Amino acid sequence: MKRIYLAGPEVFLSDAVSIGDQKKKICEAYGFEGIFPLDNILELNEPSPQQNGLKIGRANEELIESCDAVIANMTPFRGASCDVGTAYEMGFGKALGKAVLAYTNSSELFLKRNLDQLPNAKQVDNQTYVDGIGMTLENFGLIDNLMLDNAVSGSIELENVAVVYDQTDVYRNLRAFIRCLEQLKNA
C-alpha cells in the first residue's frame, strides 16, 4: 500500500488530530495509507524549545522519507502564500523523488493575494507590479510562488470555498484533497 505524507497547516487547528484522522480514512478508502505529521509520537523533553522544534522537523522529514508521495494543502496560511512548513515539505519530497500533489481552497492567484495584502503595491507596466519598496511581485498566473508550483507533479487542484462562515473552514474542506487522491490513483 502506498504511503502518502499529508502536509498542510491543519496541524495548527484546534481539532488537528480529528482532521488528520479524517484525511487518513479518506486515503484508506482510495487504497492508500495516509501519514499525518502528528502521527509522530515524540517526547519533547529537550533542554530548549528550539531543540524540541528541530526534533519535530527531523521526525517529519523521516516520515516523508518513509512515504511514496506528498499531498500538500497550499491554501494560504497567515499571509499570501501557503504555510512555510508545508512549502519545505513539498520541496523535500520533490528532492527525494516523491510524487508531490497539491490543492488549495482559494481560487485567487498568488499575484492577487499579494496585491490584496500590500496596500503600497503598484503596477509599473503591463506585466510588472512592485511592492512598496520597489521589489517585483511574481506575475506568472500561478497558485503560489513559482518554485512551489514547480514542485507539484500534476495539476494543483482548486476548490473555491466561496462562502466561509468560519475562517478555519478553508482548512477543513477536503473536496480538492480527494481530487488529489484520484490523481494519484489514476497515475
C-alpha positions as CSV (number, residue, x, y, z in Angstrom):
1,M,0.0,0.0,0.0
2,K,1.4,3.4,-1.0
3,R,2.0,5.8,1.9
4,I,1.2,9.5,1.5
5,Y,2.5,12.2,3.7
6,L,-0.3,14.7,4.4
7,A,1.3,18.2,4.5
8,G,-0.6,21.3,5.5
9,P,-1.5,23.9,8.1
10,E,-4.2,21.6,9.5
11,V,-1.7,20.7,12.2
12,F,-2.3,24.1,13.8
13,L,-6.1,23.6,14.0
14,S,-7.6,23.0,17.5
15,D,-9.0,19.7,16.1
16,A,-5.9,18.8,14.2
17,V,-5.9,15.1,15.2
18,S,-9.5,14.7,14.1
19,I,-8.8,16.4,10.7
20,G,-5.8,14.2,10.3
21,D,-7.8,11.1,11.1
22,Q,-10.5,12.1,8.6
23,K,-7.9,12.6,5.9
24,K,-6.3,9.2,6.7
25,K,-9.7,7.4,6.5
26,I,-10.3,9.0,3.1
27,C,-6.8,7.9,2.0
28,E,-7.6,4.3,3.1
29,A,-10.9,4.4,1.0
30,Y,-8.7,5.1,-2.0
31,G,-6.2,2.3,-1.2
32,F,-3.5,4.5,0.4
33,E,-2.1,4.9,3.8
34,G,-2.2,8.5,4.9
35,I,0.6,9.7,7.2
36,F,-0.2,12.8,9.2
37,P,2.6,14.8,10.8
38,L,1.0,14.4,14.2
39,D,1.4,10.7,13.9
40,N,4.9,11.2,15.3
41,I,4.9,10.3,18.9
42,L,7.7,12.4,20.3
43,E,8.8,13.2,23.8
44,L,9.5,16.9,23.6
45,N,11.9,16.9,26.6
46,E,14.9,18.6,25.0
47,P,16.7,21.3,27.0
48,S,15.3,24.2,24.9
49,P,12.2,24.9,22.8
50,Q,14.4,25.3,19.8
51,Q,15.8,21.8,20.2
52,N,12.2,20.5,20.5
53,G,11.2,22.3,17.3
54,L,14.2,20.8,15.4
55,K,13.3,17.4,16.8
56,I,9.8,17.7,15.3
57,G,11.3,18.8,12.0
58,R,13.7,15.9,11.8
59,A,10.8,13.5,12.7
60,N,8.6,14.9,9.9
61,E,11.5,14.5,7.4
62,E,11.8,10.9,8.4
63,L,8.0,10.4,7.8
64,I,8.3,12.0,4.4
65,E,11.3,9.7,3.6
66,S,9.1,6.7,4.5
67,C,6.3,7.7,2.1
68,D,5.8,7.3,-1.6
69,A,4.1,10.7,-2.2
70,V,3.2,14.0,-0.6
71,I,-0.2,15.7,-0.8
72,A,0.1,19.3,0.3
73,N,-2.6,21.8,1.3
74,M,-1.4,25.0,-0.3
75,T,-4.4,27.1,1.0
76,P,-2.9,30.4,2.0
77,F,-1.9,30.5,5.7
78,R,-1.0,33.6,7.7
79,G,-0.3,35.6,4.6
80,A,-0.5,35.4,0.8
81,S,1.4,32.1,0.5
82,C,0.9,28.6,1.7
83,D,2.3,27.5,5.1
84,V,6.1,27.7,5.0
85,G,6.5,24.3,6.7
86,T,4.3,22.8,4.0
87,A,6.4,24.5,1.4
88,Y,9.5,23.0,2.8
89,E,7.9,19.5,3.0
90,M,6.9,19.9,-0.7
91,G,10.4,20.7,-1.7
92,F,11.9,18.0,0.5
93,G,9.5,15.4,-1.1
94,K,10.4,16.6,-4.6
95,A,14.1,16.4,-3.9
96,L,13.7,12.8,-2.7
97,G,11.9,12.0,-6.0
98,K,8.5,11.6,-4.4
99,A,5.3,12.4,-6.3
100,V,4.1,15.7,-4.9
101,L,0.4,16.6,-5.3
102,A,-1.2,19.7,-4.0
103,Y,-4.5,21.5,-3.6
104,T,-5.8,24.9,-2.4
105,N,-9.1,26.1,-1.1
106,S,-8.5,29.6,-2.5
107,S,-9.2,30.3,-6.2
108,E,-7.2,33.5,-6.1
109,L,-3.8,33.5,-7.8
110,F,-0.6,34.4,-6.0
111,L,-0.4,37.9,-7.5
112,K,-3.9,38.9,-6.5
113,R,-3.4,37.6,-2.9
114,N,-0.1,39.6,-2.7
115,L,-1.8,42.8,-4.1
116,D,-4.6,42.4,-1.6
117,Q,-2.1,42.3,1.3
118,L,0.3,45.0,0.1
119,P,-1.5,48.4,0.0
120,N,1.5,50.2,-1.4
121,A,1.9,47.8,-4.3
122,K,1.5,49.3,-7.8
123,Q,1.6,48.3,-11.4
124,V,4.5,49.8,-13.3
125,D,3.8,48.4,-16.8
126,N,1.6,45.8,-18.5
127,Q,3.1,42.8,-16.7
128,T,5.1,44.2,-13.8
129,Y,3.9,45.0,-10.2
130,V,6.1,46.2,-7.4
131,D,5.6,46.4,-3.7
132,G,6.1,49.5,-1.5
133,I,9.9,49.2,-1.6
134,G,10.1,48.5,-5.3
135,M,10.6,44.8,-5.3
136,T,8.9,42.9,-8.1
137,L,5.8,40.7,-7.4
138,E,5.6,37.4,-9.2
139,N,3.1,37.6,-12.0
140,F,3.1,34.2,-13.7
141,G,-0.5,33.3,-13.3
142,L,0.4,30.6,-10.7
143,I,-1.2,29.5,-7.4
144,D,1.8,30.3,-5.3
145,N,5.5,31.0,-5.6
146,L,6.8,29.6,-8.9
147,M,9.1,27.2,-7.1
148,L,6.2,25.7,-5.2
149,D,4.0,25.3,-8.3
150,N,7.1,23.7,-9.9
151,A,7.4,21.1,-7.1
152,V,3.9,19.7,-7.9
153,S,3.9,16.5,-10.1
154,G,0.4,17.1,-11.5
155,S,-2.1,19.9,-11.6
156,I,-2.9,21.8,-8.4
157,E,-6.5,21.0,-7.5
158,L,-8.5,24.1,-6.8
159,E,-11.6,24.4,-4.6
160,N,-13.3,27.8,-4.4
161,V,-14.8,27.9,-0.9
162,A,-17.0,30.9,-1.7
163,V,-19.0,31.1,1.5
164,V,-16.8,30.9,4.6
165,Y,-18.6,31.4,7.9
166,D,-15.6,30.3,9.9
167,Q,-12.2,31.1,8.6
168,T,-11.0,27.6,9.6
169,D,-13.5,26.1,7.1
170,V,-11.0,26.7,4.3
171,Y,-8.6,24.3,6.1
172,R,-11.3,21.6,6.6
173,N,-12.8,21.4,3.1
174,L,-11.5,18.2,1.6
175,R,-13.0,18.1,-1.8
176,A,-9.8,19.2,-3.6
177,F,-7.8,16.8,-1.4
178,I,-10.0,14.0,-2.6
179,R,-9.3,15.0,-6.2
180,C,-5.5,14.7,-5.4
181,L,-6.1,11.2,-4.3
182,E,-8.0,10.5,-7.5
183,Q,-5.0,11.9,-9.5
184,L,-2.6,9.7,-7.6
185,K,-4.8,6.6,-8.0
186,N,-5.0,7.2,-11.8
187,A,-1.3,7.9,-12.2
